[in-house]
Amino acid sequence: MENNIYNPAFGSNMAIQKPRGTRDFLPDEMRFRRWAEGRLRDTARRYGYEEVMTPTFETLDLFVKKSGPNIISEVYDFQDKGGRKMALRPELTASVVRMAIEGMTHVPKPMRVFYMSNCFRYDRPQMGRYREFYQFGAELLGFGGELVDVEIIDLACSCLSSMGVVDFQLKVGNISIIRSLLDAWSIKGEKQTEILQILDKNEEEEALRKLEGVLDSPQVDMLFEITGYSGERAVVEETLKPFPRALDAFISLERTCEMLVDMGWETEMDLSVVRGLDYYTGMVFEIEVESLGAEKQVCGGGAYSLGEVLGGQKMDGCGFAIGFDRVLLTIEPRWDKEREKYLVIPMAKEAVSRCMELSSRLRDRGFTAIMSVEGRSVGKAMKYANSIDADFAVIVGEDELKNNTASVKNLKTGKQTEMTLDELC
């Protein structure tokens, strides 16, 4: 009978490498990433948001319901041993809303949650864009409105500022303006979604070509006039007067932007920010960093309603996601000062037990203690201590054992002293 279990080719000299679009993070980079994650987590908690975590894989249907069938070509999907269709998560909003529907109905509203996790998309790898990537995001669930919109945008900007990102551009729009116009023209359902997706690409020539036959010329002209808004608010208000819902959405957007400016955030009202997905219902925003070039967007979000789409009750929500990997490209690597590091060196077999005790006591005091296990000479041990950026070397030999002491060398100043164990730790 044929064995269908995968067997690697034994005896091959070819080194196994990481999959395309993934990365290894070495210690210095991990220190940097943990520092940045800490800033994001601390900022979200100061706004009253609590951290959640969802499964790495979900049913494929979850993401199809949220984003449509086109998402299938972009995800890592598979069939489990029970024949169920699964997918590695390509983003986290759908999972968080699914979690709220499934397990947080008892939580007082609004619910404020944040997350920091890896996601997966079968995409063409390029600078700041990987097949395994990391997202930080926050969601406010159970309420909607201008104050919710402002809080979410304020939190997103504060998160970026906490990491030292200063040269970002905030663009805020309201998808209700375009939706209301299309509703008034009796363009709904799939046709409306198609138009929003065309406008979302922000490519005027392609949009003009695709909109021919879907809208008449005056309607196309009005759409491009609205999405091309460049500061003349009175002109837009006059254009929207025959469409009360669209005008209300525009006035609401004006108030939102004014509040953000009052909070100190430089804000551009940009009606071309559309985000062409069905579940967005009102305010939408994007944050860009020009220095990143073509892939300059580092954050996006908006107001949405996903509860009913995912099989629950209608639930207003507003949230954002930050492309963590892309943001890190815009700031200098840094990390918090680490705790003092000791290298403990036994210079005799009899000293090993004492050095183990010393290492344990140092760790209990909150220091980093590394015990030398290589049996090196003092000179080589000191060289190793410097290579790992240790602050102190603690040497225990036969003389130190007899005197119940240790020789402690400050590797930053070069000063060496003899200390009792109690003096040391």
C-alpha positions as CSV (number, residue, x, y, z in Angstrom):
1,M,0.0,0.0,0.0
2,E,1.4,3.4,-1.0
3,N,2.4,5.6,2.0
4,N,1.1,9.1,1.4
5,I,2.8,10.7,4.4
6,Y,5.3,13.4,3.4
7,N,8.9,12.2,3.8
8,P,11.7,14.7,3.4
9,A,14.7,13.7,1.2
10,F,17.2,12.3,3.7
11,G,20.9,12.9,2.9
12,S,20.2,16.2,1.0
13,N,22.9,18.9,1.6
14,M,20.5,21.7,0.6
15,A,19.9,24.0,3.6
16,I,16.2,24.6,4.4
17,Q,15.3,28.2,4.2
18,K,12.3,30.2,5.5
19,P,9.3,30.5,3.2
20,R,9.2,33.5,0.8
21,G,7.5,36.5,2.3
22,T,8.4,35.6,5.9
23,R,11.2,36.8,8.2
24,D,13.3,35.8,11.1
25,F,13.8,38.4,13.8
26,L,17.1,38.4,15.6
27,P,17.6,39.7,19.1
28,D,18.2,43.4,18.4
29,E,15.2,43.5,16.1
30,M,13.0,41.7,18.6
31,R,14.1,44.3,21.3
32,F,13.0,47.1,18.9
33,R,9.7,45.4,18.0
34,R,8.9,44.7,21.7
35,W,9.7,48.3,22.5
36,A,7.3,49.5,19.8
37,E,4.6,47.0,20.8
38,G,4.9,48.2,24.3
39,R,4.3,51.8,23.3
40,L,1.2,50.7,21.3
41,R,-0.2,48.6,24.1
42,D,0.4,51.3,26.7
43,T,-1.3,53.9,24.6
44,A,-4.4,51.8,24.0
45,R,-4.7,50.9,27.7
46,R,-4.6,54.6,28.6
47,Y,-7.7,55.1,26.4
48,G,-9.5,52.3,28.3
49,Y,-9.0,49.6,25.7
50,E,-8.3,46.0,26.7
51,E,-6.2,43.4,24.8
52,V,-7.8,40.4,23.1
53,M,-6.5,37.5,21.0
54,T,-8.3,35.4,18.4
55,P,-7.4,32.1,16.7
56,T,-4.7,32.2,14.1
57,F,-7.1,30.4,11.7
58,E,-10.8,30.7,11.3
59,T,-13.4,29.3,9.0
60,L,-12.9,30.5,5.4
61,D,-16.6,31.6,5.4
62,L,-15.9,34.3,8.0
63,F,-13.5,36.2,5.7
64,V,-15.7,35.6,2.6
65,K,-18.7,37.1,4.4
66,K,-16.7,40.1,5.5
67,S,-14.8,40.9,2.3
68,G,-16.5,39.0,-0.5
69,P,-15.4,35.9,-2.5
70,N,-12.4,37.8,-4.1
71,I,-10.6,37.4,-0.8
72,I,-10.1,33.6,-1.4
73,S,-7.3,34.3,-3.9
74,E,-5.5,36.3,-1.3
75,V,-5.6,34.0,1.7
76,Y,-3.8,30.9,2.8
77,D,-6.8,28.5,2.9
78,F,-6.9,24.8,3.5
79,Q,-9.2,21.9,4.3
80,D,-8.8,20.4,7.7
81,K,-9.0,16.6,8.4
82,G,-12.7,16.9,8.9
83,G,-13.2,18.4,5.4
84,R,-13.9,21.9,6.8
85,K,-12.6,24.9,4.8
86,M,-10.3,27.0,7.0
87,A,-8.0,30.0,6.4
88,L,-5.1,31.7,8.2
89,R,-6.4,35.1,9.2
90,P,-5.7,37.9,6.7
91,E,-6.7,40.6,9.1
92,L,-8.4,40.8,12.5
93,T,-11.5,42.9,12.4
94,A,-13.7,40.0,11.3
95,S,-12.3,37.7,14.0
96,V,-12.8,40.4,16.7
97,V,-16.4,41.0,15.7
98,R,-17.0,37.2,15.5
99,M,-15.6,37.0,19.0
100,A,-17.9,39.8,20.3
101,I,-21.0,38.1,18.8
102,E,-20.0,34.7,20.1
103,G,-18.6,35.4,23.6
104,M,-19.0,39.1,24.6
105,T,-22.7,39.7,24.5
106,H,-22.7,40.1,28.3
107,V,-20.0,42.8,28.3
108,P,-21.2,46.4,28.8
109,K,-21.4,48.5,25.7
110,P,-19.4,50.1,24.2
111,M,-16.7,47.4,24.2
112,R,-13.2,48.8,23.7
113,V,-10.6,46.2,22.6
114,F,-7.2,46.1,20.9
115,Y,-5.0,43.4,19.5
116,M,-1.5,42.8,18.2
117,S,-1.1,39.7,16.1
118,N,0.4,38.2,13.0
119,C,-1.7,37.9,9.8
120,F,-1.2,36.1,6.5
121,R,-1.9,37.0,2.9
122,Y,-0.7,35.4,-0.3
123,D,0.7,38.6,-1.7
124,R,3.7,39.6,-3.8
125,P,6.4,40.4,-1.2
126,Q,8.0,43.9,-1.4
127,M,9.3,46.5,1.0
128,G,7.1,46.6,4.1
129,R,4.7,44.1,2.6
130,Y,5.1,40.4,3.6
131,R,3.1,37.2,3.4
132,E,3.3,37.0,7.2
133,F,2.8,40.4,8.6
134,Y,1.8,42.0,11.9
135,Q,-1.2,44.3,12.7
136,F,-2.0,46.4,15.7
137,G,-5.6,47.5,15.8
138,A,-8.4,48.7,18.0
139,E,-12.2,48.4,17.8
140,L,-15.0,50.2,19.7
141,L,-18.1,48.0,19.4
142,G,-21.7,48.6,20.3
143,F,-22.0,52.4,19.6
144,G,-21.5,54.8,16.7
145,G,-21.4,58.5,16.1
146,E,-19.1,61.4,15.7
147,L,-17.6,61.1,19.2
148,V,-16.8,57.5,18.6
149,D,-15.2,58.4,15.2
150,V,-13.1,61.1,16.8
151,E,-11.9,58.8,19.6
152,I,-10.8,56.1,17.2
153,I,-8.9,58.5,15.0
154,D,-7.4,60.2,18.0
155,L,-6.2,56.8,19.4
156,A,-4.7,55.8,16.0
157,C,-2.7,59.1,15.8
158,S,-1.6,58.8,19.4
159,C,-0.4,55.2,18.8
160,L,1.7,56.4,15.9
161,S,3.0,59.4,17.9
162,S,3.9,57.1,20.8
163,M,6.5,55.3,18.6
164,G,8.0,58.6,17.3
165,V,6.2,58.7,14.0
166,V,5.7,62.5,13.4
167,D,5.5,63.1,9.7
168,F,2.2,61.4,9.0
169,Q,-0.8,62.7,7.0
170,L,-4.3,62.1,8.3
171,K,-7.1,62.0,5.6
172,V,-10.7,61.7,6.7
173,G,-13.8,61.0,4.5
174,N,-17.3,59.7,4.9
175,I,-18.5,56.9,2.7
176,S,-22.2,57.8,3.5
177,I,-21.9,60.7,1.1
178,I,-21.3,58.5,-1.9
179,R,-23.6,55.8,-0.7
180,S,-26.4,58.3,-0.3
181,L,-25.9,59.6,-3.8
182,L,-25.9,56.1,-5.3
183,D,-29.1,55.2,-3.3
184,A,-30.8,58.4,-4.6
185,W,-29.9,57.2,-8.1
186,S,-31.4,53.7,-7.3
187,I,-27.9,52.1,-7.6
188,K,-27.8,49.5,-4.8
189,G,-26.4,46.1,-3.9
190,E,-23.7,44.7,-6.0
191,K,-23.7,47.6,-8.4
192,Q,-23.1,50.0,-5.6
193,T,-20.3,47.9,-4.2
194,E,-18.7,47.7,-7.6
195,I,-18.7,51.5,-8.0
196,L,-17.2,52.0,-4.5
197,Q,-14.4,49.5,-5.3
198,I,-13.7,51.4,-8.6
199,L,-13.5,54.7,-6.7
200,D,-11.4,53.2,-3.9
201,K,-8.6,52.5,-6.4
202,N,-8.3,56.3,-7.0
203,E,-7.4,55.8,-10.7
204,E,-9.5,58.3,-12.6
205,E,-9.1,57.0,-16.1
206,E,-9.9,53.4,-15.2
207,A,-12.9,54.7,-13.2
208,L,-14.2,56.7,-16.0
209,R,-14.0,53.7,-18.4
210,K,-15.7,51.4,-15.9
211,L,-18.5,53.8,-15.0
212,E,-19.6,54.3,-18.6
213,G,-22.9,52.6,-19.0
214,V,-23.4,52.3,-15.2
215,L,-24.0,56.0,-14.5
216,D,-25.0,58.8,-16.9
217,S,-22.6,61.6,-17.6
218,P,-24.0,64.1,-15.0
219,Q,-23.8,61.5,-12.3
220,V,-20.2,60.6,-13.2
221,D,-19.3,64.3,-13.2
222,M,-20.9,64.8,-9.8
223,L,-19.1,61.8,-8.3
224,F,-15.7,63.1,-9.5
225,E,-16.6,66.6,-8.3
226,I,-17.3,65.3,-4.8
227,T,-14.4,62.9,-4.6
228,G,-12.1,65.5,-6.0
229,Y,-13.1,68.0,-3.3
230,S,-10.2,70.4,-2.6
231,G,-11.3,72.7,0.2
232,E,-14.3,74.7,-1.1
233,R,-16.8,73.4,1.4
234,A,-19.6,75.8,0.3
235,V,-19.4,74.4,-3.3
236,V,-19.8,70.8,-2.0
237,E,-22.7,71.8,0.3
238,E,-24.4,73.5,-2.7
239,T,-23.9,70.4,-4.9
240,L,-25.4,68.1,-2.2
241,K,-28.4,70.3,-1.3
242,P,-30.8,68.1,-3.4
243,F,-29.5,65.0,-1.5
244,P,-30.3,65.6,2.2
245,R,-28.7,62.3,3.5
246,A,-25.5,63.1,1.6
247,L,-25.5,66.7,2.9
248,D,-26.0,65.5,6.5
249,A,-23.0,63.1,6.1
250,F,-20.9,65.9,4.8
251,I,-21.8,68.3,7.7
252,S,-21.1,65.4,10.1
253,L,-17.7,65.0,8.5
254,E,-17.0,68.7,8.9
255,R,-17.7,68.5,12.6
256,T,-15.5,65.4,13.0
257,C,-12.6,67.1,11.3
258,E,-13.0,70.3,13.4
259,M,-12.9,68.2,16.6
260,L,-9.7,66.5,15.5
261,V,-8.1,69.8,14.7
262,D,-9.1,71.1,18.1
263,M,-7.3,68.1,19.6
264,G,-4.1,69.1,17.8
265,W,-4.2,66.7,14.8
266,E,-3.5,68.2,11.4
267,T,-6.5,66.8,9.4
268,E,-7.3,66.8,5.7
269,M,-10.9,66.3,4.7
270,D,-10.6,64.0,1.7
271,L,-13.7,62.7,0.1
272,S,-11.7,60.4,-2.2
273,V,-11.1,58.1,0.8
274,V,-13.8,55.5,0.0
275,R,-12.5,52.1,1.3
276,G,-14.7,50.1,-1.1
277,L,-16.0,47.3,1.2
278,D,-19.7,46.7,2.0
279,Y,-19.5,46.9,5.7
280,Y,-18.2,50.5,6.0
281,T,-21.1,52.8,6.8
282,G,-19.8,56.3,7.6
283,M,-16.5,57.9,8.5
284,V,-13.5,56.4,6.9
285,F,-9.9,57.5,7.3
286,E,-6.3,56.7,6.2
287,I,-2.9,57.7,7.6
288,E,0.1,58.0,5.3
289,V,3.8,58.5,5.6
290,E,5.2,60.1,2.5
291,S,8.7,58.8,3.0
292,L,7.5,55.2,2.3
293,G,6.8,56.1,-1.3
294,A,4.2,54.1,-3.2
295,E,3.3,51.9,-0.2
296,K,2.8,54.9,2.1
297,Q,-0.4,54.0,3.9
298,V,0.4,52.8,7.4
299,C,-3.1,52.9,9.0
300,G,-6.7,52.7,7.8
301,G,-10.1,52.3,9.4
302,G,-13.6,53.7,9.8
303,A,-17.1,53.1,11.0
304,Y,-18.8,49.9,10.1
305,S,-21.6,47.4,10.8
306,L,-20.5,43.8,10.7
307,G,-22.7,42.0,13.2
308,E,-25.5,41.2,10.9
309,V,-23.1,40.2,8.1
310,L,-21.5,37.6,10.3
311,G,-24.8,36.1,11.6
312,G,-25.4,38.2,14.7
313,Q,-27.5,41.2,15.6
314,K,-26.7,44.6,14.1
315,M,-23.8,46.1,15.9
316,D,-22.2,49.5,15.2
317,G,-18.5,49.5,15.3
318,C,-15.5,51.7,14.5
319,G,-11.9,50.7,14.4
320,F,-8.5,50.8,12.7
321,A,-5.5,48.7,11.9
322,I,-1.9,49.8,11.8
323,G,0.5,48.0,9.5
324,F,3.1,47.4,12.2
325,D,6.0,46.3,9.9
326,R,5.5,49.3,7.6
327,V,5.5,51.8,10.5
328,L,8.8,50.4,11.8
329,L,10.4,51.4,8.5
330,T,9.8,55.0,9.4
331,I,11.5,55.2,12.8
332,E,15.0,54.6,14.1
333,P,15.5,51.3,16.0
334,R,15.5,51.9,19.7
335,W,14.5,50.1,22.9
336,D,14.3,50.7,26.6
337,K,17.4,50.4,28.8
338,E,17.7,46.8,29.8
339,R,18.3,45.6,33.3
340,E,21.9,45.2,34.4
341,K,23.6,42.1,33.0
342,Y,26.0,39.9,34.9
343,L,28.3,37.1,33.6
344,V,29.0,34.7,36.5
345,I,32.3,32.8,35.9
346,P,33.3,29.7,37.9
347,M,37.1,29.3,37.8
348,A,37.2,26.0,39.5
349,K,34.9,22.9,39.5
350,E,34.3,23.5,43.2
351,A,32.9,27.0,42.4
352,V,30.1,25.8,40.2
353,S,27.6,25.3,43.0
354,R,28.4,28.8,44.4
355,C,28.1,30.4,41.0
356,M,24.7,28.7,40.4
357,E,23.6,30.1,43.8
358,L,24.9,33.6,42.9
359,S,23.2,33.5,39.5
360,S,19.9,32.6,41.1
361,R,20.1,35.3,43.7
362,L,21.0,38.0,41.1
363,R,17.9,36.9,39.0
364,D,15.7,37.1,42.1
365,R,16.9,40.7,42.6
366,G,15.7,41.5,39.0
367,F,19.1,41.4,37.2
368,T,20.0,39.4,34.2
369,A,22.5,36.7,35.2
370,I,24.3,34.4,32.7
371,M,26.4,31.7,34.1
372,S,29.5,30.8,32.0
373,V,29.3,27.1,31.1
374,E,32.1,26.9,28.7
375,G,35.1,26.4,31.0
376,R,36.9,29.4,29.4
377,S,40.0,31.1,30.8
378,V,39.5,34.4,32.6
379,G,40.7,36.3,29.5
380,K,38.4,34.5,27.1
381,A,35.5,34.8,29.5
382,M,36.0,38.6,29.8
383,K,36.1,38.8,26.0
384,Y,32.8,36.9,25.8
385,A,31.3,39.2,28.5
386,N,32.1,42.3,26.4
387,S,30.7,40.6,23.3
388,I,27.3,40.2,25.0
389,D,27.4,43.7,26.4
390,A,27.5,42.5,30.1
391,D,27.8,45.2,32.7
392,F,29.6,43.1,35.3
393,A,31.7,40.0,35.4
394,V,31.5,38.0,38.7
395,I,34.5,35.6,39.2
396,V,34.6,32.8,41.7
397,G,37.8,30.8,42.1
398,E,39.5,28.9,44.9
399,D,40.5,32.0,46.8
400,E,37.0,33.5,46.6
401,L,35.5,30.2,47.8
402,K,37.8,30.1,50.9
403,N,37.0,33.8,51.7
404,N,33.3,33.4,50.9
405,T,33.6,36.3,48.4
406,A,33.4,37.0,44.7
407,S,35.5,39.3,42.5
408,V,33.3,41.7,40.7
409,K,34.5,43.7,37.7
410,N,32.6,46.6,36.3
411,L,33.0,46.2,32.6
412,K,32.1,49.8,31.8
413,T,34.7,51.4,34.1
414,G,37.2,48.5,34.5
415,K,37.1,48.8,38.3
416,Q,37.3,45.4,40.1
417,T,36.4,44.8,43.8
418,E,36.0,41.9,46.1
419,M,32.6,41.6,47.7
420,T,30.9,39.2,50.0
421,L,27.9,37.3,48.7
422,D,25.5,39.4,50.9
423,E,27.1,42.6,49.6
424,L,26.7,41.4,46.0
425,C,23.1,40.3,46.2
